Amino acid sequence: MSTETLTIGKALNLGLRRAMEDDAKVVLMGEDIGRLGGVFRITDGLQKDFGEARVVDTPLAEAGILGTAVGLAMRGYRPVCEIQFDGFVFPAVNEIITQVAKIHARSQGRIPMPVVIRIPFGGGIGAVEHHSESPEAYFAHTAGLRVVAVSNPADAYWGIQQAIAHPDPVVFLEPKRRYWEKAEVDLDATPDPLFASRVVRGGDDVTVLAYGPMVKTALQAAEAAQEEGRSLEVIDLRTVSPLDLDPVMESVRRTGRCVVVHEAPTSLGLGAEIAARITESCFHSLEAPVLRVGGYDTPYPPSKLEEEYLPDLDRVLDAVDRSMGF
């Protein structure tokens, strides 16, 4: 058994390397991903080992990156596009929504579109404007796209390989403020399915749902709640489209309470869809309304204010208190 202690960033690097070794049709594209290795060094060393034809430094043109990826995918390649920061993806939204998401259906299934769009997302790094966004709801709302949000090194290592091997386009969200957090990764394991939720901490009183950077916050809330005698069950959704809510429904029918946590603004966010589905399926089991904890309905603030904006331990525990109060 080969087990290594890896950061999320290094796990992604090794996962990309393994995918490129396994399939010569995997091509990486993005701004500064070659010699520099990307601003977060996720692709460090890959251009040196695989060459400039497979690790392509592109112009600063996200629409061009995705437009090129569409053509490559049509010719049998598996392009992996790095969007340097979450806020830079919007120039490419036309290609993603009108082309990448639709070509498989438009061709009546004849043309697959195995494009992976890697996006560092969320806040917490003290960045300037356009460098801290949570755009997952835009893409989850778009039929034809799959949207994955990893939270730990093991899911990063295996998930990027599974996304690249998948025939459908995958928006692959990476929690940028967690890139440097470490955990052991079994490089010989049989990975969990890509589009599946996972219970990461068992509990009996309240079900807490999170994905990406908020999973750690939810686990910290569970630790703090335990000191007060409350038992929180934490579920890492792992994928926001398609949503795997079977483990969630099973948990909520047992606890009777649910809190959904995400960094994106609360209004019309993933939490709203999840709350609706839980209410539809678990109405008679609920002891309290499904509550949401998210960012505020404002543009992402300057870095000095981001800690006031981001959901934190106290806001999650406050929602748990309100849920228990019903």
Short mmCIF file of the C-alpha atoms (twelve columns), coordinates in Angstrom:
data_MODEL
# 
_entry.id   MODEL 
# 
loop_
_atom_site.group_PDB 
_atom_site.id 
_atom_site.type_symbol 
_atom_site.label_atom_id 
_atom_site.label_alt_id 
_atom_site.label_comp_id 
_atom_site.label_asym_id 
_atom_site.label_seq_id 
_atom_site.Cartn_x 
_atom_site.Cartn_y 
_atom_site.Cartn_z 
_atom_site.pdbx_PDB_model_num 
ATOM 1   C CA . MET A 1   0.000   0.000  0.000   1 
ATOM 2   C CA . SER A 2   1.384   3.414  -0.998  1 
ATOM 3   C CA . THR A 3   0.228   6.152  1.374   1 
ATOM 4   C CA . GLU A 4   1.563   9.709  1.264   1 
ATOM 5   C CA . THR A 5   0.850   12.844 3.251   1 
ATOM 6   C CA . LEU A 6   -0.207  15.408 0.664   1 
ATOM 7   C CA . THR A 7   -1.644  18.878 0.489   1 
ATOM 8   C CA . ILE A 8   -4.695  19.381 -1.709  1 
ATOM 9   C CA . GLY A 9   -2.467  21.241 -4.165  1 
ATOM 10  C CA . LYS A 10  0.081   18.444 -4.376  1 
ATOM 11  C CA . ALA A 11  -2.667  15.820 -4.614  1 
ATOM 12  C CA . LEU A 12  -4.096  17.650 -7.632  1 
ATOM 13  C CA . ASN A 13  -0.634  17.825 -9.188  1 
ATOM 14  C CA . LEU A 14  -0.105  14.072 -8.771  1 
ATOM 15  C CA . GLY A 15  -3.623  13.319 -10.010 1 
ATOM 16  C CA . LEU A 16  -3.068  15.379 -13.159 1 
ATOM 17  C CA . ARG A 17  0.288   13.695 -13.699 1 
ATOM 18  C CA . ARG A 18  -1.234  10.230 -13.390 1 
ATOM 19  C CA . ALA A 19  -4.074  11.117 -15.787 1 
ATOM 20  C CA . MET A 20  -1.560  12.375 -18.341 1 
ATOM 21  C CA . GLU A 21  0.533   9.236  -17.995 1 
ATOM 22  C CA . ASP A 22  -2.515  7.019  -18.450 1 
ATOM 23  C CA . ASP A 23  -3.966  8.822  -21.487 1 
ATOM 24  C CA . ALA A 24  -1.908  10.661 -24.112 1 
ATOM 25  C CA . LYS A 25  -5.051  12.564 -25.182 1 
ATOM 26  C CA . VAL A 26  -5.141  14.530 -21.890 1 
ATOM 27  C CA . VAL A 27  -4.035  18.115 -22.586 1 
ATOM 28  C CA . LEU A 28  -3.721  20.897 -19.990 1 
ATOM 29  C CA . MET A 29  -4.462  24.507 -20.944 1 
ATOM 30  C CA . GLY A 30  -4.333  27.709 -18.956 1 
ATOM 31  C CA . GLU A 31  -2.647  30.971 -18.114 1 
ATOM 32  C CA . ASP A 32  0.871   30.564 -16.703 1 
ATOM 33  C CA . ILE A 33  0.408   26.835 -16.082 1 
ATOM 34  C CA . GLY A 34  3.596   25.822 -17.909 1 
ATOM 35  C CA . ARG A 35  6.944   27.183 -16.800 1 
ATOM 36  C CA . LEU A 36  5.433   28.916 -13.752 1 
ATOM 37  C CA . GLY A 37  3.280   25.924 -12.794 1 
ATOM 38  C CA . GLY A 38  0.184   28.087 -12.248 1 
ATOM 39  C CA . VAL A 39  -0.301  30.803 -9.636  1 
ATOM 40  C CA . PHE A 40  -1.000  28.099 -7.034  1 
ATOM 41  C CA . ARG A 41  1.691   25.783 -8.499  1 
ATOM 42  C CA . ILE A 42  -0.852  23.036 -9.163  1 
ATOM 43  C CA . THR A 43  0.744   22.170 -12.514 1 
ATOM 44  C CA . ASP A 44  4.322   22.561 -11.296 1 
ATOM 45  C CA . GLY A 45  6.763   20.414 -13.295 1 
ATOM 46  C CA . LEU A 46  4.194   19.052 -15.750 1 
ATOM 47  C CA . GLN A 47  5.274   21.071 -18.779 1 
ATOM 48  C CA . LYS A 48  8.892   20.069 -18.180 1 
ATOM 49  C CA . ASP A 49  7.930   16.389 -18.191 1 
ATOM 50  C CA . PHE A 50  5.164   16.306 -20.814 1 
ATOM 51  C CA . GLY A 51  6.149   19.151 -23.133 1 
ATOM 52  C CA . GLU A 52  4.600   22.370 -24.363 1 
ATOM 53  C CA . ALA A 53  2.175   20.577 -26.667 1 
ATOM 54  C CA . ARG A 54  0.411   18.912 -23.718 1 
ATOM 55  C CA . VAL A 55  0.786   21.635 -21.074 1 
ATOM 56  C CA . VAL A 56  -0.140  24.768 -22.987 1 
ATOM 57  C CA . ASP A 57  0.472   28.299 -21.725 1 
ATOM 58  C CA . THR A 58  -2.445  30.247 -23.176 1 
ATOM 59  C CA . PRO A 59  -3.049  33.959 -23.662 1 
ATOM 60  C CA . LEU A 60  -5.110  35.803 -21.050 1 
ATOM 61  C CA . ALA A 61  -8.335  34.860 -22.828 1 
ATOM 62  C CA . GLU A 62  -10.726 32.531 -21.018 1 
ATOM 63  C CA . ALA A 63  -13.193 32.520 -23.922 1 
ATOM 64  C CA . GLY A 64  -10.359 31.399 -26.183 1 
ATOM 65  C CA . ILE A 65  -9.273  28.685 -23.755 1 
ATOM 66  C CA . LEU A 66  -12.758 27.148 -23.622 1 
ATOM 67  C CA . GLY A 67  -13.425 27.643 -27.333 1 
ATOM 68  C CA . THR A 68  -10.204 25.797 -28.128 1 
ATOM 69  C CA . ALA A 69  -11.122 23.076 -25.647 1 
ATOM 70  C CA . VAL A 70  -14.415 22.477 -27.453 1 
ATOM 71  C CA . GLY A 71  -12.583 21.869 -30.723 1 
ATOM 72  C CA . LEU A 72  -10.019 19.608 -29.068 1 
ATOM 73  C CA . ALA A 73  -12.751 17.545 -27.386 1 
ATOM 74  C CA . MET A 74  -14.535 17.134 -30.723 1 
ATOM 75  C CA . ARG A 75  -11.306 15.694 -32.137 1 
ATOM 76  C CA . GLY A 76  -10.966 13.114 -29.374 1 
ATOM 77  C CA . TYR A 77  -8.777  14.936 -26.863 1 
ATOM 78  C CA . ARG A 78  -9.511  15.413 -23.162 1 
ATOM 79  C CA . PRO A 79  -8.693  19.056 -22.435 1 
ATOM 80  C CA . VAL A 80  -8.286  20.197 -18.834 1 
ATOM 81  C CA . CYS A 81  -8.682  23.969 -18.613 1 
ATOM 82  C CA . GLU A 82  -7.361  25.897 -15.636 1 
ATOM 83  C CA . ILE A 83  -9.189  29.128 -14.839 1 
ATOM 84  C CA . GLN A 84  -6.611  31.068 -12.860 1 
ATOM 85  C CA . PHE A 85  -9.114  32.531 -10.374 1 
ATOM 86  C CA . ASP A 86  -12.857 31.993 -9.942  1 
ATOM 87  C CA . GLY A 87  -13.732 35.553 -10.970 1 
ATOM 88  C CA . PHE A 88  -11.953 35.067 -14.293 1 
ATOM 89  C CA . VAL A 89  -14.366 32.375 -15.486 1 
ATOM 90  C CA . PHE A 90  -17.102 34.782 -16.530 1 
ATOM 91  C CA . PRO A 91  -15.613 35.724 -19.931 1 
ATOM 92  C CA . ALA A 92  -15.863 32.014 -20.758 1 
ATOM 93  C CA . VAL A 93  -19.450 31.557 -19.575 1 
ATOM 94  C CA . ASN A 94  -20.802 31.856 -23.129 1 
ATOM 95  C CA . GLU A 95  -18.682 28.926 -24.303 1 
ATOM 96  C CA . ILE A 96  -19.375 26.873 -21.180 1 
ATOM 97  C CA . ILE A 97  -23.151 27.292 -21.236 1 
ATOM 98  C CA . THR A 98  -23.922 27.479 -24.960 1 
ATOM 99  C CA . GLN A 99  -21.314 25.024 -26.254 1 
ATOM 100 C CA . VAL A 100 -19.652 22.810 -23.645 1 
ATOM 101 C CA . ALA A 101 -22.899 22.005 -21.814 1 
ATOM 102 C CA . LYS A 102 -25.045 21.487 -24.904 1 
ATOM 103 C CA . ILE A 103 -23.036 19.769 -27.638 1 
ATOM 104 C CA . HIS A 104 -23.673 16.223 -26.409 1 
ATOM 105 C CA . ALA A 105 -27.437 16.788 -26.442 1 
ATOM 106 C CA . ARG A 106 -27.324 18.885 -29.613 1 
ATOM 107 C CA . SER A 107 -25.557 16.050 -31.447 1 
ATOM 108 C CA . GLN A 108 -28.105 13.513 -30.136 1 
ATOM 109 C CA . GLY A 109 -25.360 11.804 -28.167 1 
ATOM 110 C CA . ARG A 110 -22.913 11.428 -31.035 1 
ATOM 111 C CA . ILE A 111 -20.341 13.957 -29.784 1 
ATOM 112 C CA . PRO A 112 -19.076 13.613 -26.211 1 
ATOM 113 C CA . MET A 113 -17.563 16.653 -24.543 1 
ATOM 114 C CA . PRO A 114 -14.963 15.402 -22.024 1 
ATOM 115 C CA . VAL A 115 -13.777 18.843 -20.887 1 
ATOM 116 C CA . VAL A 116 -12.668 19.515 -17.300 1 
ATOM 117 C CA . ILE A 117 -12.745 23.129 -16.116 1 
ATOM 118 C CA . ARG A 118 -10.617 23.558 -12.994 1 
ATOM 119 C CA . ILE A 119 -11.566 26.605 -10.923 1 
ATOM 120 C CA . PRO A 120 -9.974  27.674 -7.616  1 
ATOM 121 C CA . PHE A 121 -13.024 29.029 -5.777  1 
ATOM 122 C CA . GLY A 122 -14.079 30.742 -2.577  1 
ATOM 123 C CA . GLY A 123 -12.441 33.287 -0.318  1 
ATOM 124 C CA . GLY A 124 -10.165 33.341 2.656   1 
ATOM 125 C CA . ILE A 125 -6.849  34.324 1.051   1 
ATOM 126 C CA . GLY A 126 -7.075  38.107 1.318   1 
ATOM 127 C CA . ALA A 127 -7.240  38.612 -2.436  1 
ATOM 128 C CA . VAL A 128 -8.324  41.625 -4.486  1 
ATOM 129 C CA . GLU A 129 -11.546 41.999 -6.479  1 
ATOM 130 C CA . HIS A 130 -12.440 39.196 -8.931  1 
ATOM 131 C CA . HIS A 131 -10.198 36.735 -7.060  1 
ATOM 132 C CA . SER A 132 -12.736 35.422 -4.516  1 
ATOM 133 C CA . GLU A 133 -16.038 34.174 -5.893  1 
ATOM 134 C CA . SER A 134 -18.365 31.214 -5.428  1 
ATOM 135 C CA . PRO A 135 -19.891 30.639 -8.880  1 
ATOM 136 C CA . GLU A 136 -21.107 27.077 -8.345  1 
ATOM 137 C CA . ALA A 137 -24.840 27.862 -8.563  1 
ATOM 138 C CA . TYR A 138 -24.465 29.266 -12.091 1 
ATOM 139 C CA . PHE A 139 -22.973 26.018 -13.323 1 
ATOM 140 C CA . ALA A 140 -25.132 23.680 -11.232 1 
ATOM 141 C CA . HIS A 141 -28.180 25.367 -12.794 1 
ATOM 142 C CA . THR A 142 -26.867 24.589 -16.283 1 
ATOM 143 C CA . ALA A 143 -28.109 21.254 -17.610 1 
ATOM 144 C CA . GLY A 144 -25.326 19.247 -19.231 1 
ATOM 145 C CA . LEU A 145 -22.611 20.211 -16.753 1 
ATOM 146 C CA . ARG A 146 -21.440 18.240 -13.763 1 
ATOM 147 C CA . VAL A 147 -20.063 20.234 -10.858 1 
ATOM 148 C CA . VAL A 148 -17.650 18.761 -8.312  1 
ATOM 149 C CA . ALA A 149 -16.348 20.539 -5.194  1 
ATOM 150 C CA . VAL A 150 -13.517 18.768 -3.367  1 
ATOM 151 C CA . SER A 151 -12.620 19.371 0.281   1 
ATOM 152 C CA . ASN A 152 -9.615  17.152 1.030   1 
ATOM 153 C CA . PRO A 153 -6.440  15.747 -0.579  1 
ATOM 154 C CA . ALA A 154 -7.802  12.245 -1.234  1 
ATOM 155 C CA . ASP A 155 -10.820 13.546 -3.129  1 
ATOM 156 C CA . ALA A 156 -8.560  15.975 -4.992  1 
ATOM 157 C CA . TYR A 157 -6.184  13.195 -6.091  1 
ATOM 158 C CA . TRP A 158 -8.819  10.712 -7.176  1 
ATOM 159 C CA . GLY A 159 -11.511 13.191 -8.170  1 
ATOM 160 C CA . ILE A 160 -9.451  15.011 -10.790 1 
ATOM 161 C CA . GLN A 161 -8.591  11.683 -12.426 1 
ATOM 162 C CA . GLN A 162 -12.231 10.566 -12.385 1 
ATOM 163 C CA . ALA A 163 -13.361 13.900 -13.815 1 
ATOM 164 C CA . ILE A 164 -10.848 13.695 -16.665 1 
ATOM 165 C CA . ALA A 165 -11.931 10.131 -17.482 1 
ATOM 166 C CA . HIS A 166 -15.634 11.062 -17.471 1 
ATOM 167 C CA . PRO A 167 -17.355 11.538 -20.863 1 
ATOM 168 C CA . ASP A 168 -19.324 14.603 -19.713 1 
ATOM 169 C CA . PRO A 169 -17.979 18.112 -19.033 1 
ATOM 170 C CA . VAL A 170 -17.040 18.643 -15.392 1 
ATOM 171 C CA . VAL A 171 -16.607 21.941 -13.577 1 
ATOM 172 C CA . PHE A 172 -14.033 21.011 -10.935 1 
ATOM 173 C CA . LEU A 173 -14.039 23.422 -7.998  1 
ATOM 174 C CA . GLU A 174 -10.956 23.574 -5.789  1 
ATOM 175 C CA . PRO A 175 -11.091 25.365 -2.405  1 
ATOM 176 C CA . LYS A 176 -8.177  27.764 -2.808  1 
ATOM 177 C CA . ARG A 177 -7.790  28.563 0.883   1 
ATOM 178 C CA . ARG A 178 -7.434  24.854 1.633   1 
ATOM 179 C CA . TYR A 179 -4.756  24.136 -1.015  1 
ATOM 180 C CA . TRP A 180 -2.026  23.836 1.637   1 
ATOM 181 C CA . GLU A 181 -3.879  21.627 4.140   1 
ATOM 182 C CA . LYS A 182 -2.493  18.116 4.502   1 
ATOM 183 C CA . ALA A 183 -3.860  14.616 4.965   1 
ATOM 184 C CA . GLU A 184 -2.846  11.071 4.170   1 
ATOM 185 C CA . VAL A 185 -3.802  9.767  0.739   1 
ATOM 186 C CA . ASP A 186 -3.779  6.089  -0.198  1 
ATOM 187 C CA . LEU A 187 -2.533  6.156  -3.781  1 
ATOM 188 C CA . ASP A 188 -3.573  2.538  -4.328  1 
ATOM 189 C CA . ALA A 189 -7.081  2.771  -2.869  1 
ATOM 190 C CA . THR A 190 -10.345 2.119  -4.674  1 
ATOM 191 C CA . PRO A 191 -11.824 5.612  -4.721  1 
ATOM 192 C CA . ASP A 192 -15.411 6.447  -3.880  1 
ATOM 193 C CA . PRO A 193 -17.658 7.216  -6.859  1 
ATOM 194 C CA . LEU A 194 -17.187 10.766 -8.118  1 
ATOM 195 C CA . PHE A 195 -20.792 11.915 -7.779  1 
ATOM 196 C CA . ALA A 196 -21.521 10.656 -4.262  1 
ATOM 197 C CA . SER A 197 -21.964 12.325 -0.871  1 
ATOM 198 C CA . ARG A 198 -20.094 11.067 2.169   1 
ATOM 199 C CA . VAL A 199 -20.825 11.130 5.896   1 
ATOM 200 C CA . VAL A 200 -17.583 12.475 7.392   1 
ATOM 201 C CA . ARG A 201 -18.732 12.591 11.020  1 
ATOM 202 C CA . GLY A 202 -21.605 10.714 12.605  1 
ATOM 203 C CA . GLY A 203 -24.133 12.399 14.897  1 
ATOM 204 C CA . ASP A 204 -27.687 12.277 16.155  1 
ATOM 205 C CA . ASP A 205 -29.026 15.802 16.798  1 
ATOM 206 C CA . VAL A 206 -28.553 17.912 13.642  1 
ATOM 207 C CA . THR A 207 -27.444 17.093 10.089  1 
ATOM 208 C CA . VAL A 208 -24.941 19.650 8.767   1 
ATOM 209 C CA . LEU A 209 -24.280 19.705 5.019   1 
ATOM 210 C CA . ALA A 210 -21.306 21.368 3.350   1 
ATOM 211 C CA . TYR A 211 -18.973 21.097 0.371   1 
ATOM 212 C CA . GLY A 212 -15.572 22.440 -0.621  1 
ATOM 213 C CA . PRO A 213 -14.003 24.885 1.850   1 
ATOM 214 C CA . MET A 214 -16.925 24.773 4.277   1 
ATOM 215 C CA . VAL A 215 -16.520 21.077 5.149   1 
ATOM 216 C CA . LYS A 216 -13.679 21.904 7.531   1 
ATOM 217 C CA . THR A 217 -15.769 24.679 9.097   1 
ATOM 218 C CA . ALA A 218 -18.663 22.245 9.608   1 
ATOM 219 C CA . LEU A 219 -16.357 19.708 11.242  1 
ATOM 220 C CA . GLN A 220 -14.986 22.408 13.551  1 
ATOM 221 C CA . ALA A 221 -18.563 23.314 14.481  1 
ATOM 222 C CA . ALA A 222 -19.268 19.674 15.282  1 
ATOM 223 C CA . GLU A 223 -16.240 19.561 17.585  1 
ATOM 224 C CA . ALA A 224 -17.372 22.713 19.389  1 
ATOM 225 C CA . ALA A 225 -20.970 21.501 19.648  1 
ATOM 226 C CA . GLN A 226 -19.817 18.238 21.212  1 
ATOM 227 C CA . GLU A 227 -18.407 20.218 24.138  1 
ATOM 228 C CA . GLU A 228 -21.945 21.509 24.716  1 
ATOM 229 C CA . GLY A 229 -23.410 18.028 24.570  1 
ATOM 230 C CA . ARG A 230 -24.762 18.247 21.022  1 
ATOM 231 C CA . SER A 231 -24.062 15.651 18.358  1 
ATOM 232 C CA . LEU A 232 -23.783 16.936 14.775  1 
ATOM 233 C CA . GLU A 233 -23.686 14.662 11.756  1 
ATOM 234 C CA . VAL A 234 -21.565 16.248 9.015   1 
ATOM 235 C CA . ILE A 235 -22.009 15.272 5.370   1 
ATOM 236 C CA . ASP A 236 -19.611 16.340 2.621   1 
ATOM 237 C CA . LEU A 237 -21.769 16.682 -0.492  1 
ATOM 238 C CA . ARG A 238 -18.629 16.462 -2.718  1 
ATOM 239 C CA . THR A 239 -20.722 17.110 -5.846  1 
ATOM 240 C CA . VAL A 240 -23.255 19.899 -6.277  1 
ATOM 241 C CA . SER A 241 -24.527 18.667 -9.645  1 
ATOM 242 C CA . PRO A 242 -25.772 16.009 -9.635  1 
ATOM 243 C CA . LEU A 243 -26.696 16.148 -5.956  1 
ATOM 244 C CA . ASP A 244 -26.464 12.815 -4.148  1 
ATOM 245 C CA . LEU A 245 -29.018 13.354 -1.397  1 
ATOM 246 C CA . ASP A 246 -29.795 9.745  -0.418  1 
ATOM 247 C CA . PRO A 247 -27.337 9.820  2.535   1 
ATOM 248 C CA . VAL A 248 -28.717 13.255 3.427   1 
ATOM 249 C CA . MET A 249 -32.328 12.080 3.501   1 
ATOM 250 C CA . GLU A 250 -31.385 9.067  5.594   1 
ATOM 251 C CA . SER A 251 -29.606 11.322 8.074   1 
ATOM 252 C CA . VAL A 252 -32.359 13.943 8.266   1 
ATOM 253 C CA . ARG A 253 -35.052 11.332 8.841   1 
ATOM 254 C CA . ARG A 254 -33.038 10.307 11.900  1 
ATOM 255 C CA . THR A 255 -32.007 13.723 13.254  1 
ATOM 256 C CA . GLY A 256 -35.087 15.710 12.235  1 
ATOM 257 C CA . ARG A 257 -32.967 18.823 11.718  1 
ATOM 258 C CA . CYS A 258 -30.691 20.131 8.968   1 
ATOM 259 C CA . VAL A 259 -28.339 23.063 8.400   1 
ATOM 260 C CA . VAL A 260 -26.809 23.708 4.956   1 
ATOM 261 C CA . VAL A 261 -23.552 25.683 4.792   1 
ATOM 262 C CA . HIS A 262 -21.870 27.311 1.796   1 
ATOM 263 C CA . GLU A 263 -19.748 30.387 1.088   1 
ATOM 264 C CA . ALA A 264 -21.884 31.591 -1.819  1 
ATOM 265 C CA . PRO A 265 -24.676 34.106 -1.116  1 
ATOM 266 C CA . THR A 266 -27.667 32.509 0.569   1 
ATOM 267 C CA . SER A 267 -30.378 33.746 -1.807  1 
ATOM 268 C CA . LEU A 268 -30.921 31.308 -4.684  1 
ATOM 269 C CA . GLY A 269 -27.839 29.331 -3.665  1 
ATOM 270 C CA . LEU A 270 -27.392 25.558 -3.509  1 
ATOM 271 C CA . GLY A 271 -28.792 25.603 0.013   1 
ATOM 272 C CA . ALA A 272 -32.198 26.687 -1.295  1 
ATOM 273 C CA . GLU A 273 -32.425 23.740 -3.701  1 
ATOM 274 C CA . ILE A 274 -31.242 21.317 -1.048  1 
ATOM 275 C CA . ALA A 275 -33.707 22.689 1.516   1 
ATOM 276 C CA . ALA A 276 -36.559 22.306 -0.965  1 
ATOM 277 C CA . ARG A 277 -35.688 18.700 -1.763  1 
ATOM 278 C CA . ILE A 278 -35.299 17.777 1.903   1 
ATOM 279 C CA . THR A 279 -38.648 19.385 2.707   1 
ATOM 280 C CA . GLU A 280 -40.317 17.491 -0.137  1 
ATOM 281 C CA . SER A 281 -38.897 14.122 0.917   1 
ATOM 282 C CA . CYS A 282 -38.581 14.420 4.703   1 
ATOM 283 C CA . PHE A 283 -41.446 16.734 5.642   1 
ATOM 284 C CA . HIS A 284 -42.945 14.435 8.271   1 
ATOM 285 C CA . SER A 285 -39.541 13.772 9.847   1 
ATOM 286 C CA . LEU A 286 -38.535 17.411 10.265  1 
ATOM 287 C CA . GLU A 287 -38.587 18.892 13.754  1 
ATOM 288 C CA . ALA A 288 -37.457 22.295 12.444  1 
ATOM 289 C CA . PRO A 289 -37.158 24.133 9.120   1 
ATOM 290 C CA . VAL A 290 -34.052 23.445 7.060   1 
ATOM 291 C CA . LEU A 291 -31.751 26.389 7.799   1 
ATOM 292 C CA . ARG A 292 -29.097 27.918 5.559   1 
ATOM 293 C CA . VAL A 293 -25.791 29.548 6.424   1 
ATOM 294 C CA . GLY A 294 -24.078 31.360 3.564   1 
ATOM 295 C CA . GLY A 295 -22.432 34.512 2.345   1 
ATOM 296 C CA . TYR A 296 -24.368 37.752 2.402   1 
ATOM 297 C CA . ASP A 297 -26.247 39.073 -0.629  1 
ATOM 298 C CA . THR A 298 -23.552 41.577 -1.506  1 
ATOM 299 C CA . PRO A 299 -20.612 41.556 -3.895  1 
ATOM 300 C CA . TYR A 300 -17.603 39.907 -2.296  1 
ATOM 301 C CA . PRO A 301 -16.085 42.541 0.007   1 
ATOM 302 C CA . PRO A 302 -12.521 43.924 0.205   1 
ATOM 303 C CA . SER A 303 -10.072 41.537 1.832   1 
ATOM 304 C CA . LYS A 304 -10.103 43.395 5.155   1 
ATOM 305 C CA . LEU A 305 -13.793 42.572 5.515   1 
ATOM 306 C CA . GLU A 306 -13.892 39.022 4.169   1 
ATOM 307 C CA . GLU A 307 -13.825 37.409 7.614   1 
ATOM 308 C CA . GLU A 308 -17.066 39.275 8.341   1 
ATOM 309 C CA . TYR A 309 -18.555 37.933 5.122   1 
ATOM 310 C CA . LEU A 310 -17.514 34.291 5.197   1 
ATOM 311 C CA . PRO A 311 -19.583 31.781 7.199   1 
ATOM 312 C CA . ASP A 312 -17.605 30.784 10.262  1 
ATOM 313 C CA . LEU A 313 -17.855 28.559 13.312  1 
ATOM 314 C CA . ASP A 314 -20.087 30.984 15.214  1 
ATOM 315 C CA . ARG A 315 -22.596 31.370 12.383  1 
ATOM 316 C CA . VAL A 316 -22.875 27.606 11.932  1 
ATOM 317 C CA . LEU A 317 -23.342 27.080 15.683  1 
ATOM 318 C CA . ASP A 318 -25.944 29.865 15.764  1 
ATOM 319 C CA . ALA A 319 -27.938 28.032 13.081  1 
ATOM 320 C CA . VAL A 320 -27.619 24.812 15.093  1 
ATOM 321 C CA . ASP A 321 -28.965 26.650 18.163  1 
ATOM 322 C CA . ARG A 322 -31.887 28.045 16.161  1 
ATOM 323 C CA . SER A 323 -32.663 24.611 14.763  1 
ATOM 324 C CA . MET A 324 -32.611 23.038 18.216  1 
ATOM 325 C CA . GLY A 325 -34.855 25.843 19.485  1 
ATOM 326 C CA . PHE A 326 -37.847 24.699 17.436  1 
# 
